[in-house]
């Protein structure tokens, strides 16, 4: 509705301009722009094919103090009849004109009709308009890889001209073979589109194929360049079960993120995400905004992934590389799709050296560039210093292996490849810019996924939980963390126990005198306590936890 209201506003502004007195043989074209809060990012140009001649241009515009839609003065100019015009709208930041910072948009109006509109894009978007008659093929909706058998051939045609088009013919040809032709009798108005579907399906056989759709039968069609569309399609030998990849950009300083995660995290838990044989894997990237922007889990790898997706506002969730509303229905729909690439990940652990071993098997030929990404994520940590209501965090990415650029993979039918990456982790001391763990390697999972580097589609994923061998003897010592340190008096104590025990916590001063003591029964697994040492003087203290045969000590500095 917001977008519809915006376009109505743009159209109203354009109508106020009236019609210029164009000479015979020329037609008035009006470009109307409504910016978001960052008008300085927006520029546009309307040209002939190849960039010449330039009929009109505009921007950059002024920035505004808040999100919204800010109409600019429409620009009108005359264009020779029969011309083909190319509209190019650019955003220098890469987040388009809608809808992170307002419902901006643009419209080209000819003869009182909007013949091209837009606004929701990344760095740029283009449109073609013919000042005459034109019908072209805009899409061929066949996935890059499909299963064997009968496949529907469908897509959209669009009227990019100024006159209605009634009746046209489409044909599809596979690998240069016999064409399958069909007549359509529909009327398509200027700026309108129509979804076509051939009644005769394509009997897809295993291998790589070229599918071409041609359009004909439009009288006076002035632009032939959009009458053909081609798609390379791989037909798979088999499919495998998909492990859906859930990604989220978030922050401990983002109140809307905390609100979103209060529902999203329980949903992921209910799906057994990153656990056992679940078909859901998750990776979260902690960002360094909004203010104060001091999330300790923010690191360069997360920032690289942010740039890859063009994220400008958080929370921002994705499933299999596509934006999602984060509902259970959306995640289950994504997971139900068949996959034609199998991903398996295992690991070896030597000391603090964690090695990921990933095997990728393709059941079809995939055209394009694909990357294998491996994310080491921390299953859980507590951060009460968060500036929001959220102080427990799950699935936080700590390192991309080897980096966030990933590793290029070649996907050919029947091909199997193995990739190995190793990283030496540091337990404790997480801070912005580093890859340190909040806890121990025993709380880490590895998530591997194969992604189309251009379309961002994730083909499949897998995960494995790291279990450090021999950790029971030193689990308490490896996991004990106290923070913040130095502290103003309130100290968070986080530790793991292999079994339920009676745990005693003692705080002593530099003279060895016990200044604080508490004992309680605790269960196995992760524990968290908030200790108030505010009554003690500034200085150095030693905090010791004893549980059965396990004992560990940390130094704490009070600086109130």
C-alpha positions as CSV (number, residue, x, y, z in Angstrom):
1,X,0.0,0.0,0.0
2,X,2.8,2.4,0.8
3,X,4.4,1.8,-2.6
4,X,1.0,2.3,-4.3
5,X,0.5,5.6,-2.4
6,X,3.9,6.8,-3.4
7,X,3.4,6.1,-7.1
8,X,0.1,7.9,-6.9
9,X,1.9,10.9,-5.5
10,X,4.5,10.8,-8.2
11,X,1.8,10.6,-10.9
12,X,0.0,13.5,-9.4
13,X,3.2,15.6,-9.5
14,X,3.8,14.7,-13.0
15,X,0.3,15.7,-14.0
16,X,0.9,19.2,-12.6
17,X,3.6,19.8,-15.1
18,X,1.2,19.7,-18.0
19,X,2.3,18.8,-21.5
20,X,5.2,20.5,-23.1
21,X,4.8,21.9,-26.6
22,X,6.9,19.3,-28.3
23,X,7.2,19.7,-32.1
24,X,5.5,17.3,-34.4
25,X,7.1,13.9,-34.5
26,X,8.2,14.2,-30.8
27,X,6.6,13.1,-27.5
28,X,6.9,14.5,-24.1
29,X,8.5,12.3,-21.5
30,X,8.4,13.2,-17.7
31,X,10.6,11.7,-15.1
32,X,9.4,12.0,-11.5
33,X,11.5,11.2,-8.5
34,X,10.7,10.9,-4.8
35,X,13.9,10.3,-2.7
36,X,14.3,8.6,0.6
37,X,16.2,10.4,3.4
38,X,19.5,10.2,1.5
39,X,18.7,12.1,-1.7
40,X,22.4,12.8,-2.2
41,X,22.8,9.1,-3.2
42,X,20.3,9.2,-6.0
43,X,21.1,10.1,-9.7
44,X,19.3,9.2,-12.9
45,X,19.7,9.5,-16.7
46,X,17.5,8.8,-19.7
47,X,19.4,8.1,-22.9
48,X,19.2,6.3,-26.2
49,X,20.7,2.8,-26.5
50,X,24.4,2.8,-25.8
51,X,24.1,5.9,-23.7
52,X,23.5,8.5,-26.5
53,X,21.9,10.8,-26.9
54,X,21.2,12.0,-23.3
55,X,17.6,13.2,-23.2
56,X,17.4,14.0,-19.5
57,X,19.2,13.6,-16.1
58,X,18.9,14.5,-12.5
59,X,20.3,14.3,-9.0
60,X,22.0,14.1,-6.7
61,X,19.4,15.6,-4.4
62,X,19.4,17.0,-0.9
63,X,19.5,14.8,2.2
64,X,16.6,15.0,4.7
65,X,16.5,14.7,8.5
66,X,14.4,11.6,8.8
67,X,13.1,8.7,6.8
68,X,10.3,9.4,4.4
69,X,9.3,10.1,0.8
70,X,10.5,13.5,-0.6
71,X,9.1,14.4,-4.0
72,X,11.4,16.3,-6.3
73,X,10.5,18.6,-9.2
74,X,9.5,16.5,-12.2
75,X,11.7,16.9,-15.3
76,X,10.1,16.8,-18.8
77,X,11.7,16.7,-22.2
78,X,10.9,15.8,-25.8
79,X,11.9,12.6,-27.5
80,X,11.5,11.7,-31.2
81,X,8.6,9.3,-31.9
82,X,9.8,5.7,-32.4
83,X,12.8,6.2,-30.2
84,X,14.0,3.7,-27.6
85,X,14.9,5.2,-24.3
86,X,16.9,3.6,-21.5
87,X,16.2,4.7,-18.0
88,X,19.0,4.3,-15.5
89,X,18.6,5.1,-11.8
90,X,21.6,4.8,-9.5
91,X,22.1,4.8,-5.7
92,X,25.7,5.5,-4.7
93,X,25.4,3.7,-1.3
94,X,23.9,0.6,-2.9
95,X,20.6,0.4,-1.0
96,X,18.2,1.9,-3.6
97,X,15.4,4.4,-2.8
98,X,13.1,2.1,-0.8
99,X,12.5,1.1,1.9
100,X,15.2,1.3,4.6
101,X,15.1,5.1,5.0
102,X,11.8,6.0,3.4
103,X,9.5,4.9,0.6
104,X,11.3,6.6,-2.3
105,X,10.7,5.7,-5.9
106,X,10.7,6.9,-9.5
107,X,8.3,6.9,-12.5
108,X,8.4,7.7,-16.2
109,X,5.1,9.2,-17.4
110,X,4.1,9.5,-21.1
111,X,0.7,10.7,-22.1
112,X,-0.6,10.5,-18.6
113,X,0.4,6.9,-18.1
114,X,3.3,5.6,-16.0
115,X,5.2,3.4,-18.4
116,X,8.1,2.5,-16.1
117,X,8.4,2.6,-12.3
118,X,10.9,1.5,-9.7
119,X,12.7,2.3,-6.4
120,X,13.5,-1.0,-4.7
121,X,16.9,-2.0,-5.9
122,X,20.6,-2.1,-4.9
123,X,23.2,0.0,-6.7
124,X,21.2,0.6,-9.9
125,X,18.2,-0.4,-12.0
126,X,17.3,0.1,-15.6
127,X,14.2,0.0,-17.7
128,X,13.5,0.3,-21.4
129,X,10.6,2.2,-23.0
130,X,9.8,2.3,-26.7
131,X,8.0,5.4,-28.0
132,X,5.9,3.3,-30.3
133,X,4.8,-0.4,-30.2
134,X,6.8,-3.0,-28.3
135,X,6.2,-6.3,-26.6
136,X,9.2,-8.1,-25.2
137,X,10.1,-11.1,-23.1
138,X,11.1,-10.1,-19.6
139,X,11.6,-13.5,-17.9
140,X,11.9,-17.2,-18.5
141,X,11.1,-18.7,-15.1
142,X,13.1,-22.0,-15.3
143,X,15.6,-22.6,-12.4
144,X,19.2,-23.1,-13.2
145,X,18.9,-26.7,-12.2
146,X,15.8,-28.8,-12.4
147,X,14.8,-32.5,-12.0
148,X,14.2,-34.9,-14.8
149,X,10.8,-35.2,-16.4
150,X,8.1,-32.9,-17.7
151,X,8.8,-29.3,-16.9
152,X,6.5,-26.3,-17.3
153,X,7.9,-23.5,-19.5
154,X,6.7,-20.1,-18.3
155,X,7.7,-16.5,-17.7
156,X,6.5,-12.9,-18.4
157,X,6.2,-10.6,-21.4
158,X,6.0,-6.9,-20.8
159,X,4.6,-4.0,-22.9
160,X,7.4,-1.4,-23.0
161,X,5.7,0.7,-25.7
162,X,3.0,3.3,-25.8
163,X,0.2,1.3,-27.5
164,X,-1.8,-1.7,-26.3
165,X,-0.8,-5.0,-27.9
166,X,-3.4,-7.7,-28.6
167,X,-2.2,-11.1,-29.7
168,X,1.3,-12.6,-30.0
169,X,3.1,-15.8,-30.6
170,X,5.8,-17.5,-28.5
171,X,7.9,-20.6,-29.2
172,X,10.5,-22.4,-27.1
173,X,13.4,-24.3,-28.5
174,X,15.7,-26.7,-26.6
175,X,19.2,-27.3,-27.8
176,X,18.3,-26.0,-31.3
177,X,15.7,-28.7,-31.8
178,X,12.1,-28.5,-33.1
179,X,10.3,-25.4,-31.8
180,X,7.2,-25.7,-29.7
181,X,4.9,-22.8,-30.7
182,X,1.8,-21.3,-29.0
183,X,-0.5,-18.4,-29.9
184,X,-1.8,-16.0,-27.2
185,X,-4.8,-13.7,-27.6
186,X,-4.4,-11.5,-24.6
187,X,-4.3,-7.7,-24.6
188,X,-1.5,-6.1,-22.7
189,X,-1.7,-2.4,-21.9
190,X,1.4,0.0,-22.0
191,X,3.5,-0.8,-18.9
192,X,1.6,-4.0,-18.3
193,X,2.8,-7.5,-18.3
194,X,1.4,-11.0,-18.8
195,X,2.5,-14.4,-17.4
196,X,2.7,-17.0,-20.1
197,X,2.7,-20.7,-19.7
198,X,3.1,-23.2,-22.6
199,X,0.5,-25.9,-22.6
200,X,3.2,-28.4,-23.9
201,X,5.8,-29.1,-21.2
202,X,9.5,-29.7,-21.8
203,X,10.5,-33.3,-21.2
204,X,13.8,-32.6,-19.5
205,X,16.6,-35.2,-19.7
206,X,19.8,-35.4,-17.7
207,X,22.5,-33.0,-18.7
208,X,23.1,-29.4,-19.7
209,X,20.6,-27.7,-22.0
210,X,20.0,-24.4,-23.7
211,X,16.4,-23.2,-23.7
212,X,15.4,-20.3,-25.9
213,X,12.0,-18.5,-26.1
214,X,11.2,-16.3,-29.1
215,X,8.4,-13.8,-29.5
216,X,6.7,-12.8,-32.8
217,X,3.4,-11.8,-34.3
218,X,3.3,-8.2,-32.9
219,X,2.5,-5.7,-35.7
220,X,4.8,-2.7,-35.8
221,X,7.1,-4.0,-33.1
222,X,9.8,-1.3,-32.9
223,X,12.3,-3.1,-30.7
224,X,13.4,-6.6,-31.6
225,X,16.2,-6.9,-29.0
226,X,13.8,-8.0,-26.3
227,X,12.1,-10.7,-28.4
228,X,14.4,-13.5,-27.4
229,X,15.5,-14.9,-24.1
230,X,17.9,-17.8,-23.4
231,X,18.5,-19.8,-20.3
232,X,21.2,-22.4,-19.6
233,X,19.6,-25.2,-17.6
234,X,21.1,-28.3,-15.9
235,X,19.0,-31.3,-15.4
236,X,20.1,-33.3,-12.3
237,X,20.6,-37.0,-12.0
238,X,19.1,-36.9,-8.5
239,X,18.1,-34.6,-5.7
240,X,19.0,-34.7,-2.0
241,X,17.4,-33.4,1.2
242,X,18.1,-29.7,1.8
243,X,19.6,-28.3,5.0
244,X,18.3,-24.7,4.9
245,X,20.7,-22.0,5.8
246,X,19.4,-19.2,8.1
247,X,21.5,-16.0,8.3
248,X,20.8,-12.9,10.3
249,X,22.5,-9.6,10.7
250,X,22.0,-8.3,14.2
251,X,23.7,-6.5,17.1
252,X,23.7,-6.3,20.9
253,X,23.1,-2.6,20.6
254,X,20.0,-2.9,18.4
255,X,16.7,-2.7,20.2
256,X,14.6,-3.9,17.2
257,X,17.0,-6.8,16.9
258,X,16.3,-7.8,20.5
259,X,12.6,-7.6,19.9
260,X,12.9,-9.7,16.7
261,X,15.1,-12.3,18.3
262,X,12.8,-12.8,21.2
263,X,10.6,-14.7,18.7
264,X,13.2,-15.7,16.1
265,X,15.6,-17.5,18.5
266,X,12.8,-19.7,20.1
267,X,11.7,-20.5,16.5
268,X,15.2,-21.6,15.6
269,X,15.4,-23.7,18.8
270,X,12.1,-25.4,18.0
271,X,13.6,-26.4,14.6
272,X,16.6,-28.0,16.4
273,X,18.8,-25.6,14.4
274,X,22.5,-26.7,14.4
275,X,21.6,-29.7,16.5
276,X,21.8,-33.4,15.6
277,X,20.1,-34.4,12.3
278,X,18.2,-31.1,11.9
279,X,17.7,-29.7,8.4
280,X,18.3,-26.2,9.6
281,X,21.6,-24.4,10.0
282,X,22.1,-20.9,11.3
283,X,24.8,-18.2,11.2
284,X,24.4,-14.8,12.8
285,X,26.6,-11.8,12.0
286,X,26.9,-9.3,14.9
287,X,27.2,-5.7,13.5
288,X,28.8,-2.5,15.0
289,X,25.7,-0.3,14.8
290,X,23.5,1.3,15.9
291,X,25.1,3.5,18.6
292,X,27.0,2.9,20.8
293,X,28.1,0.3,18.2
294,X,30.3,-1.7,20.6
295,X,29.1,-5.3,20.1
296,X,32.3,-7.3,21.0
297,X,31.4,-10.0,18.4
298,X,31.7,-7.6,15.4
299,X,34.6,-8.6,13.2
300,X,35.9,-8.1,9.7
301,X,34.4,-11.3,8.4
302,X,30.9,-10.3,9.4
303,X,31.4,-6.9,7.8
304,X,32.4,-8.6,4.5
305,X,29.2,-10.6,4.6
306,X,27.2,-7.4,5.3
307,X,28.7,-5.8,2.2
308,X,28.0,-8.9,0.1
309,X,24.3,-8.8,0.9
310,X,24.2,-5.0,0.9
311,X,22.7,-4.8,4.4
312,X,22.0,-1.3,5.6
313,X,19.5,-2.0,8.3
314,X,19.1,-4.6,11.1
315,X,17.7,-7.0,12.0
316,X,18.0,-8.5,8.5
317,X,17.3,-12.2,8.2
318,X,17.9,-14.4,5.1
319,X,17.2,-18.0,4.3
320,X,19.2,-19.7,1.6
321,X,20.5,-16.3,0.5
322,X,17.1,-14.7,0.0
323,X,15.5,-12.1,2.3
324,X,12.9,-13.7,4.7
325,X,10.3,-12.5,7.2
326,X,11.7,-15.1,9.6
327,X,8.5,-17.0,10.2
328,X,8.3,-20.7,10.6
329,X,6.3,-21.1,7.4
330,X,8.9,-19.2,5.4
331,X,11.8,-21.3,6.7
332,X,10.0,-24.6,6.2
333,X,9.0,-23.6,2.7
334,X,12.7,-23.0,1.9
335,X,13.8,-26.3,3.5
336,X,11.3,-28.3,1.5
337,X,12.9,-27.4,-1.8
338,X,15.0,-30.2,-3.3
339,X,18.8,-29.7,-3.5
340,X,21.1,-30.9,-6.2
341,X,24.3,-30.4,-4.3
342,X,25.3,-32.4,-1.2
343,X,27.5,-30.8,1.4
344,X,29.1,-32.8,4.2
345,X,31.3,-31.4,6.9
346,X,33.5,-33.1,9.5
347,X,36.3,-31.8,11.7
348,X,39.5,-32.6,13.5
349,X,40.8,-30.8,16.6
350,X,44.4,-30.6,17.7
351,X,44.8,-28.3,20.7
352,X,43.3,-25.1,19.5
353,X,43.7,-25.9,15.8
354,X,40.3,-26.6,14.4
355,X,40.3,-28.2,10.9
356,X,37.1,-28.3,8.8
357,X,36.9,-31.0,6.1
358,X,34.1,-30.4,3.6
359,X,33.0,-32.7,0.8
360,X,30.9,-31.2,-2.0
361,X,29.1,-33.5,-4.5
362,X,27.2,-32.1,-7.4
363,X,24.4,-34.0,-9.2
364,X,24.1,-31.5,-12.1
365,X,26.2,-29.0,-14.1
366,X,25.9,-25.6,-12.6
367,X,26.8,-22.6,-14.7
368,X,28.2,-19.5,-12.9
369,X,30.5,-18.8,-10.0
370,X,30.0,-20.7,-6.7
371,X,31.7,-20.3,-3.4
372,X,32.1,-22.7,-0.4
373,X,31.8,-20.8,2.8
374,X,32.7,-22.3,6.2
375,X,31.5,-20.4,9.4
376,X,32.7,-21.2,12.9
377,X,29.8,-20.1,15.1
378,X,29.5,-20.0,18.9
379,X,26.4,-21.9,19.9
380,X,25.7,-19.7,22.9
381,X,27.2,-17.0,25.1
382,X,25.9,-14.5,27.6
383,X,26.6,-10.8,27.4
384,X,24.7,-8.8,30.1
385,X,26.5,-5.6,29.0
386,X,24.2,-5.5,26.0
387,X,22.5,-2.2,25.6
388,X,19.2,-3.9,24.8
389,X,16.9,-6.4,26.5
390,X,18.8,-9.3,24.9
391,X,21.7,-10.7,26.9
392,X,21.9,-14.2,25.5
393,X,23.2,-14.8,22.0
394,X,23.1,-17.8,19.8
395,X,24.8,-18.9,16.5
396,X,27.2,-15.9,16.5
397,X,29.8,-16.2,13.8
398,X,33.3,-16.0,15.2
399,X,35.4,-16.8,12.1
400,X,34.8,-17.5,8.4
401,X,37.3,-20.1,7.1
402,X,39.6,-19.1,5.5
403,X,37.8,-15.8,5.2
404,X,34.5,-14.3,4.2
405,X,35.4,-14.4,0.5
406,X,35.0,-18.2,0.6
407,X,36.6,-20.7,-1.7
408,X,35.6,-21.1,-5.4
409,X,34.1,-24.5,-6.3
410,X,33.4,-26.0,-9.7
411,X,30.1,-27.9,-9.8
412,X,29.9,-30.6,-12.5
413,X,27.5,-33.5,-12.6
414,X,28.9,-36.5,-10.6
415,X,31.9,-34.5,-9.4
416,X,33.0,-34.8,-5.8
417,X,35.6,-32.4,-4.2
418,X,37.0,-32.1,-0.7
419,X,38.2,-28.9,0.9
420,X,40.1,-28.4,4.0
421,X,40.5,-25.2,6.1
422,X,42.3,-24.8,9.5
423,X,42.2,-22.0,12.0
424,X,43.9,-21.6,15.4
425,X,41.3,-20.3,17.9
426,X,41.8,-18.3,21.1
427,X,39.5,-19.0,24.0
428,X,38.4,-15.9,25.8
429,X,38.9,-12.2,25.3
430,X,36.4,-11.5,22.4
431,X,36.5,-7.9,21.3
432,X,35.7,-5.9,18.2
433,X,38.0,-6.8,15.4
434,X,39.2,-10.2,16.7
435,X,38.0,-13.7,16.3
436,X,38.3,-14.9,19.9
437,X,35.8,-17.2,21.4
438,X,33.6,-16.2,24.3
439,X,33.8,-19.7,25.7
440,X,35.6,-22.9,24.7
441,X,35.9,-24.9,21.4
442,X,33.4,-27.3,23.0
443,X,30.8,-24.6,22.3
444,X,31.5,-24.2,18.7
445,X,29.7,-25.5,15.6
446,X,30.9,-25.4,12.0
447,X,28.5,-24.5,9.2
448,X,29.4,-25.1,5.6
449,X,27.3,-23.9,2.6
450,X,27.7,-23.5,-1.2
451,X,26.4,-20.2,-2.6
452,X,26.0,-18.7,-6.0
453,X,28.3,-15.7,-5.8
454,X,26.1,-13.6,-8.1
455,X,22.5,-14.5,-7.3
456,X,23.4,-15.3,-3.6
457,X,21.3,-18.5,-3.8
458,X,22.5,-21.1,-1.3
459,X,22.4,-24.6,-2.9
460,X,22.8,-26.6,0.3
461,X,24.4,-26.5,3.7
462,X,25.6,-28.8,6.5
463,X,26.8,-28.4,10.1
464,X,28.7,-30.3,12.8
465,X,29.1,-29.7,16.5
466,X,32.6,-29.6,17.8
467,X,33.3,-31.8,20.8
468,X,36.7,-31.3,22.4
469,X,38.3,-34.6,23.4
470,X,39.4,-34.9,27.0
471,X,37.6,-31.8,28.0
472,X,35.9,-33.2,31.1
473,X,39.0,-33.0,33.2
474,X,39.6,-29.3,32.5
475,X,36.1,-28.3,31.4
476,X,35.6,-25.9,34.3
477,X,39.0,-24.3,33.8
478,X,38.6,-24.0,30.1
479,X,35.1,-22.5,30.3
480,X,35.3,-20.2,33.3
481,X,35.0,-16.5,32.3
482,X,34.4,-13.4,34.4
483,X,33.4,-10.1,32.8
484,X,33.5,-7.2,32.6
485,X,37.0,-7.2,33.9
486,X,37.9,-4.6,35.3
487,X,34.4,-4.3,36.9
488,X,32.5,-1.7,38.7
489,X,31.2,-4.3,41.1
490,X,28.8,-6.4,39.1
491,X,30.6,-9.5,37.7
492,X,29.2,-12.1,35.4
493,X,30.5,-15.6,36.0
494,X,30.1,-18.1,33.2
495,X,31.3,-21.7,33.3
496,X,30.5,-25.3,32.2
497,X,30.3,-28.5,34.3
498,X,30.3,-32.1,33.0
499,X,27.8,-33.2,35.6
500,X,25.5,-31.8,38.3
501,X,27.5,-30.8,41.4
502,X,27.5,-28.6,44.5
503,X,29.5,-25.6,43.4
504,X,31.2,-23.2,45.7
505,X,32.3,-19.7,44.7
506,X,34.8,-17.9,46.8
507,X,36.4,-14.5,46.4
508,X,39.6,-13.7,48.2
509,X,41.7,-10.6,48.5
510,X,45.5,-10.3,47.9
511,X,46.0,-11.4,51.6
512,X,44.1,-14.6,51.0
513,X,41.2,-13.5,53.1
514,X,37.7,-14.7,52.0
515,X,35.6,-11.7,51.3
516,X,32.7,-13.4,49.5
517,X,31.4,-16.9,49.5
518,X,28.4,-18.7,48.0
519,X,27.4,-22.4,47.6
520,X,24.6,-23.9,45.5
521,X,23.6,-27.0,43.6
522,X,24.0,-26.6,39.8
523,X,23.2,-28.9,36.9
524,X,25.4,-30.1,34.1
525,X,26.2,-27.8,31.2
526,X,26.5,-24.0,30.9
527,X,26.0,-22.0,34.0
528,X,25.8,-18.2,34.6
529,X,25.9,-16.2,37.8
530,X,25.8,-12.5,38.4
531,X,27.9,-11.6,41.5
532,X,27.6,-8.3,43.3
533,X,31.0,-7.2,44.7
534,X,30.0,-3.6,44.9
535,X,30.6,-3.5,48.7
536,X,34.3,-4.3,48.3
537,X,37.1,-1.8,47.9
538,X,38.8,-1.2,44.6
539,X,41.7,-3.6,44.0
540,X,42.7,-7.0,42.9
541,X,40.7,-10.1,43.9
542,X,40.7,-13.8,43.1
543,X,37.6,-15.7,42.3
544,X,37.6,-19.5,42.7
545,X,35.0,-22.0,41.8
546,X,35.1,-25.5,43.2
547,X,32.8,-28.3,42.0
548,X,33.6,-31.8,43.0
549,X,37.1,-32.6,41.9
550,X,37.2,-29.5,39.6
551,X,38.6,-26.2,40.6
552,X,39.5,-23.0,38.7
553,X,40.5,-19.4,39.6
554,X,40.4,-16.1,37.8
555,X,41.7,-12.7,38.8
556,X,39.2,-9.9,39.0
557,X,40.0,-6.2,39.3
558,X,37.5,-3.8,40.9
559,X,37.6,-0.2,39.6
560,X,34.4,1.6,40.7
